[in-house]
Amino acid sequence: MIASLLIFAATYLVLSFGAVPGFRIDRTGAAVIGAGLMIAFPVLSMEEAIRSINFETLILLFGMMIVVANLRFSGFFGLVASRVVGHTRHPLALLAAVVAVSGALSAFFVNDTMCLVLTPLVLDIATRLGRNPVPYLLAVAMAANIGSAATITGNPQNMLIGTFSRIPYREFAAAIAPVAAVGLLLAFVLIALVYRREFFGVPPIVVERRRVHVHRALLWKSVGAAAAMIALFFAGQPVPSVAFVAGAFLLVTRRVKPERVYREIDWSLLVLFAGLFVVIAGVEKTVLTGEIPALVNRLRLDQTGVLTFWGAVLSNLVSNVPAVLVFKPFVSQLPRPDDAWLTLAMSSTLAGNLTVLGSIANLIVIERARRVVRITFLEYLKVGVPLTVLSLLFGAYFLGRG
């Protein structure tokens, strides 16, 4: 028990800080080392460690990464963004378009990818128009985080929750999509108010349309596969199986070298997941067995507001994926586990907007834009704090009504 607690604490300490002073150990390395120590001591046997890995989640992530990679190569995301943004004639309309595109696409195709695609496009448009790029870049990151909460395939933590809970895709979306929609509206309003000089009392703008490179054959193929995949999700088919089959289908091609697709796979994220599965299984076996019901009652995790609070706090301390894994043993003991999973999906995702470090999506936007504009920690907080608090309050109220 002592060994498993020490391994767990050390692993999550590195996850909190992102590195170990004096060593080249990142978050993924910490998860692998933690899993190895669980086997070495031995808290878990090798067979138990293998059984603890949720391969459905890894398969879902892998399949989605292949689908998203093909959509990127085809030019789909850039085409949609340029068409929507190109019709705007006022800075407020441009802001609304950025929020809508980032939020809507992130709901189905993973928020980090949307930030990679949209950041250079939005930055280019804002600078060409002579506008302040900061509010539009904040819109990309914050709308991507909020929009990704709406479905199981919006972000990695939702994929985890989807496989753990077995909640059907359409029921998940029906429960959280309204919260995401209100969150996107809040993001638009708060950014417009905080940067009101950028949006009010200013002349109209004309967004010059630029040609987007599109691979037409790959575009039709990848869009068709993605549309069929989403339709099957809503039809109730198993999400991991459908995503994997869609990804496998897109690998059958004469146009895209498979090496290009493999380079788009976030292998470190898949390894991080596998390692954390083993670490949590070790703690669950040695420490939490028999103690979970008492801890659930003591922490009052059956209350939506309480679970929302702790989900948001832990997500900002150790990141949302590790936070969801920590809550896994507790949620299964709650009277209404499906409601708890939905609350955790909402809170762990919306909490990513609190600070720059709250989400990988935020860091992607800031790093990709840093050569042109610098978004400081305090600059981000001006919108991030009120947006996170208000969206979490609404989410807790909306999901707790039943």
C-alpha positions in Angstrom: 0.0 0.0 0.0 2.8 2.4 0.9 4.6 1.7 -2.3 1.5 2.3 -4.5 0.8 5.6 -2.7 4.3 6.8 -3.1 4.4 5.9 -6.8 1.0 7.5 -7.4 2.0 10.7 -5.5 5.4 11.0 -7.4 3.7 10.3 -10.8 1.0 13.0 -10.2 3.6 15.5 -8.8 5.4 15.3 -12.1 2.1 15.6 -14.0 1.4 18.8 -12.1 4.8 20.4 -12.8 5.4 18.8 -16.2 9.1 17.9 -15.5 11.6 16.7 -12.9 14.4 19.1 -12.1 17.7 17.7 -13.3 16.1 15.0 -15.4 14.7 14.9 -18.8 11.4 13.3 -17.7 8.1 14.6 -19.2 4.5 13.7 -18.3 4.5 10.7 -20.6 7.8 9.5 -19.1 6.4 9.9 -15.6 3.4 7.7 -16.4 5.6 5.0 -17.9 8.0 5.1 -15.0 5.1 5.0 -12.5 3.6 2.0 -14.4 7.0 0.2 -14.4 7.4 0.8 -10.6 3.9 -0.6 -9.9 5.0 -3.8 -11.6 8.5 -3.8 -10.1 7.6 -3.6 -6.4 5.2 -5.6 -7.2 1.9 -3.8 -6.6 0.5 -5.3 -9.8 1.6 -8.4 -11.8 2.3 -8.0 -15.4 -1.0 -9.7 -16.2 -2.9 -7.3 -14.0 -1.2 -4.3 -15.5 -2.1 -5.4 -19.0 -5.7 -6.0 -18.0 -5.9 -2.5 -16.4 -5.2 -0.8 -19.8 -8.5 0.3 -21.5 -7.7 -0.6 -25.1 -11.1 0.7 -26.3 -10.0 4.2 -25.4 -6.6 3.8 -27.1 -8.3 2.4 -30.2 -10.8 5.3 -30.3 -8.0 7.9 -30.0 -5.9 6.1 -32.6 -8.8 6.0 -35.1 -9.8 9.6 -34.6 -6.2 10.7 -35.1 -6.1 9.1 -38.5 -9.4 10.6 -39.5 -8.4 14.1 -38.4 -5.0 13.7 -40.1 -6.7 13.0 -43.4 -9.1 15.9 -43.0 -6.1 18.2 -42.4 -4.2 16.9 -45.4 -7.2 17.4 -47.6 -7.5 21.1 -46.6 -11.0 20.6 -45.1 -10.5 22.6 -41.9 -8.9 25.5 -43.7 -11.6 25.6 -46.3 -14.5 25.7 -43.8 -12.8 28.4 -41.7 -11.9 30.6 -44.7 -15.4 30.3 -46.2 -17.1 31.2 -42.9 -14.7 34.0 -41.9 -14.7 35.4 -45.4 -18.3 36.4 -45.2 -17.8 38.7 -42.2 -18.0 42.5 -42.6 -17.4 43.7 -39.0 -15.0 42.8 -36.2 -17.8 41.5 -34.0 -19.0 39.3 -36.9 -15.4 38.1 -37.3 -15.2 37.2 -33.6 -18.5 35.4 -33.8 -17.3 33.4 -36.9 -14.1 32.4 -35.1 -16.0 31.2 -32.0 -18.5 29.3 -34.1 -16.0 27.6 -36.3 -13.6 26.7 -33.5 -16.4 25.5 -31.3 -18.3 23.5 -33.8 -15.4 21.7 -35.4 -13.8 20.9 -32.0 -17.0 19.2 -31.0 -16.3 16.4 -33.4 -12.6 16.5 -34.4 -10.6 17.1 -31.2 -9.9 20.6 -29.9 -6.1 20.5 -30.2 -6.2 19.9 -33.9 -8.6 22.9 -34.4 -6.1 25.2 -32.6 -3.3 23.9 -34.8 -5.3 24.7 -38.0 -7.1 27.9 -37.0 -4.3 29.8 -35.2 -2.2 30.7 -38.3 -5.3 31.5 -40.3 -6.9 33.8 -37.7 -3.5 35.4 -37.0 -3.0 36.2 -40.7 -6.5 37.7 -41.1 -6.2 39.9 -38.0 -2.8 41.2 -38.9 -3.7 41.9 -42.6 -6.8 43.9 -41.3 -4.7 45.8 -38.8 -6.8 44.4 -35.9 -5.6 43.4 -32.5 -5.1 39.6 -32.9 -5.3 38.8 -29.1 -9.1 38.6 -28.7 -9.5 36.5 -31.9 -6.7 34.1 -30.7 -8.3 33.8 -27.3 -11.6 33.0 -29.1 -9.9 30.1 -31.0 -8.5 28.5 -27.8 -11.5 29.1 -25.5 -14.1 28.1 -28.1 -12.1 25.0 -28.9 -12.1 24.0 -25.2 -15.8 24.7 -24.8 -17.0 23.1 -28.0 -15.0 19.9 -27.3 -17.1 19.3 -24.3 -20.2 18.7 -26.4 -19.4 15.1 -27.6 -17.4 12.0 -26.7 -15.0 12.7 -29.6 -14.3 16.3 -28.7 -11.3 15.7 -26.5 -9.3 12.8 -25.0 -10.9 13.0 -21.5 -14.3 12.7 -23.1 -13.2 9.7 -25.0 -12.1 8.2 -21.7 -15.4 9.0 -20.1 -17.3 7.6 -23.1 -15.6 4.2 -22.9 -15.9 4.0 -19.1 -19.5 5.1 -18.9 -20.9 3.4 -22.0 -23.2 6.4 -22.4 -24.5 6.5 -26.0 -23.0 9.2 -28.2 -26.3 11.0 -28.9 -27.3 11.0 -25.2 -23.9 12.4 -24.2 -24.3 15.2 -26.9 -27.9 15.9 -25.9 -26.9 16.4 -22.3 -23.8 18.5 -22.7 -24.2 20.3 -26.1 -26.6 22.9 -24.6 -24.0 23.7 -21.9 -21.3 24.0 -24.6 -23.6 26.3 -26.7 -24.2 28.6 -23.7 -20.4 28.5 -23.0 -19.6 29.6 -26.6 -22.1 32.5 -26.2 -20.4 33.5 -22.9 -17.0 33.4 -24.6 -18.2 35.7 -27.4 -19.8 38.2 -25.0 -16.9 38.3 -22.5 -14.2 38.7 -25.1 -16.2 41.5 -26.8 -16.7 43.3 -23.5 -13.1 42.9 -22.3 -11.7 44.1 -25.7 -14.6 46.5 -26.4 -12.3 49.0 -28.1 -11.6 46.4 -30.8 -15.3 45.7 -31.5 -17.4 48.8 -30.8 -17.5 52.1 -32.6 -15.2 50.8 -35.4 -15.7 50.8 -39.2 -16.7 47.8 -41.2 -14.0 45.4 -42.5 -13.4 43.5 -45.7 -11.8 40.1 -45.3 -9.8 39.4 -48.4 -10.4 35.8 -49.5 -7.3 33.8 -50.0 -7.0 30.6 -52.0 -6.9 27.5 -49.7 -5.0 24.6 -51.1 -7.4 21.6 -51.3 -6.7 18.1 -52.4 -10.1 17.4 -53.9 -10.0 13.6 -54.2 -8.8 13.3 -50.6 -11.3 15.9 -49.5 -14.3 14.0 -50.7 -13.0 10.7 -49.4 -12.1 12.0 -45.9 -15.3 14.1 -45.5 -17.4 11.2 -46.7 -15.7 8.9 -44.1 -16.0 11.5 -41.4 -19.7 12.1 -42.1 -20.5 8.4 -42.1 -18.5 7.9 -38.9 -20.5 10.7 -37.1 -23.8 9.4 -38.5 -23.0 5.9 -37.1 -22.0 7.5 -33.7 -25.4 9.1 -33.5 -27.1 5.9 -34.7 -25.8 4.1 -31.6 -23.0 2.1 -33.1 -19.9 1.4 -30.8 -17.8 4.5 -31.0 -14.3 2.9 -30.7 -15.1 0.4 -33.4 -16.6 2.9 -35.8 -13.6 5.3 -35.4 -11.1 2.5 -35.9 -12.8 1.3 -39.0 -13.1 4.8 -40.4 -9.4 5.3 -39.8 -8.5 2.0 -41.4 -10.5 2.8 -44.5 -8.7 6.1 -44.9 -5.3 4.3 -44.9 -6.3 2.6 -48.1 -5.0 5.3 -50.5 -2.7 5.9 -53.4 -2.3 9.6 -52.6 -1.1 10.0 -49.0 2.1 8.2 -47.8 1.3 6.3 -44.6 4.4 7.8 -43.0 2.7 11.3 -43.2 -0.3 9.9 -41.3 1.8 8.2 -38.7 3.6 11.4 -38.0 0.3 13.0 -37.1 -0.5 10.3 -34.5 0.2 11.6 -31.0 2.0 8.5 -29.8 3.1 10.1 -26.5 -0.5 10.7 -25.6 -1.4 7.0 -26.2 1.6 6.0 -24.1 0.5 8.5 -21.4 -2.9 6.9 -21.2 -1.6 3.4 -21.0 0.8 4.3 -18.2 -1.8 6.1 -16.2 -4.2 3.2 -16.5 -1.7 1.0 -14.7 -0.8 3.6 -12.0 -4.5 4.1 -11.1 -5.1 0.4 -11.1 -2.3 -0.1 -8.6 -3.8 2.5 -6.2 -7.3 1.2 -6.7 -6.1 -2.4 -5.8 -4.1 -1.6 -2.7 -5.5 1.6 -1.2 -9.1 2.2 -2.4 -10.5 -1.3 -2.1 -13.3 -1.2 0.5 -12.7 2.5 1.2 -14.4 4.0 -1.8 -18.0 4.2 -0.5 -16.9 5.9 2.7 -14.8 8.4 0.7 -17.6 9.1 -1.7 -20.0 9.9 1.2 -17.4 12.0 3.0 -16.6 14.1 -0.1 -20.3 14.3 -1.2 -19.3 13.5 -4.7 -22.9 12.6 -5.5 -23.8 16.3 -5.5 -23.3 17.9 -8.9 -21.9 21.2 -7.6 -19.3 19.4 -5.4 -18.2 17.1 -8.2 -18.0 20.1 -10.6 -15.8 22.0 -8.2 -13.4 19.1 -7.5 -13.3 18.1 -11.2 -12.3 21.7 -12.1 -9.7 22.0 -9.3 -8.0 18.7 -10.0 -8.0 19.3 -13.8 -6.1 22.5 -13.3 -3.6 20.8 -10.9 -2.7 17.7 -12.9 -4.5 18.2 -16.3 -7.9 16.8 -17.3 -7.0 13.3 -18.4 -5.2 12.3 -15.2 -8.0 14.0 -13.2 -10.6 11.9 -14.9 -8.7 8.7 -14.2 -8.4 9.7 -10.5 -12.2 10.0 -10.3 -12.9 6.7 -12.1 -13.0 4.4 -9.0 -15.3 6.9 -7.2 -17.8 7.6 -10.0 -18.8 3.9 -10.3 -19.9 3.9 -6.6 -22.2 6.9 -7.0 -26.0 6.4 -7.0 -26.3 7.9 -10.6 -22.9 7.2 -12.3 -24.0 8.4 -15.7 -24.9 11.8 -14.3 -21.6 11.9 -12.5 -19.7 11.0 -15.7 -21.4 13.8 -17.6 -20.7 16.3 -14.8 -17.0 15.2 -14.9 -16.8 15.6 -18.7 -18.3 19.1 -18.4 -16.2 20.3 -15.5 -12.8 18.8 -16.6 -13.2 20.3 -20.0 -14.5 23.8 -19.2 -11.9 24.1 -16.4 -9.3 24.2 -19.2 -10.2 27.8 -19.9 -9.2 29.0 -16.4 -5.5 29.7 -17.1 -3.0 29.4 -20.0 -1.8 26.1 -18.5 -5.3 24.6 -18.1 -5.4 23.1 -21.6 -3.0 22.0 -24.3 -5.2 23.9 -26.8 -4.3 27.1 -25.0 -0.6 26.4 -25.2 -0.8 25.5 -28.9 -2.4 28.9 -29.7 0.0 30.9 -27.6 3.1 29.1 -29.0 2.0 29.2 -32.6 1.3 33.0 -32.3 4.3 34.0 -30.2 6.4 35.3 -33.2 3.7 37.8 -34.0 2.0 38.6 -30.7 2.6 37.7 -27.0 -0.3 36.6 -24.9 0.7 36.8 -21.2 -0.6 34.8 -18.3 -2.4 37.8 -16.9 -3.8 38.8 -20.3 -5.4 35.4 -20.6 -6.8 35.5 -17.1 -8.9 38.6 -17.9 -11.3 36.5 -19.9 -10.4 33.0 -18.7 -11.4 33.4 -15.0 -14.9 34.9 -15.5 -15.6 32.6 -18.5 -14.6 29.5 -16.5 -16.6 30.5 -13.4 -19.7 31.4 -15.3 -19.7 28.4 -17.6 -19.1 26.0 -14.7 -21.9 27.5 -12.7 -24.3 27.2 -15.6 -23.1 23.6 -16.4 -23.5 22.5 -12.8 -27.0 24.1 -12.7 -28.1 22.6 -16.0 -26.8 19.1 -15.3 -28.0 19.1 -11.7 -31.6 19.9 -12.4 -32.6 16.3 -12.4 
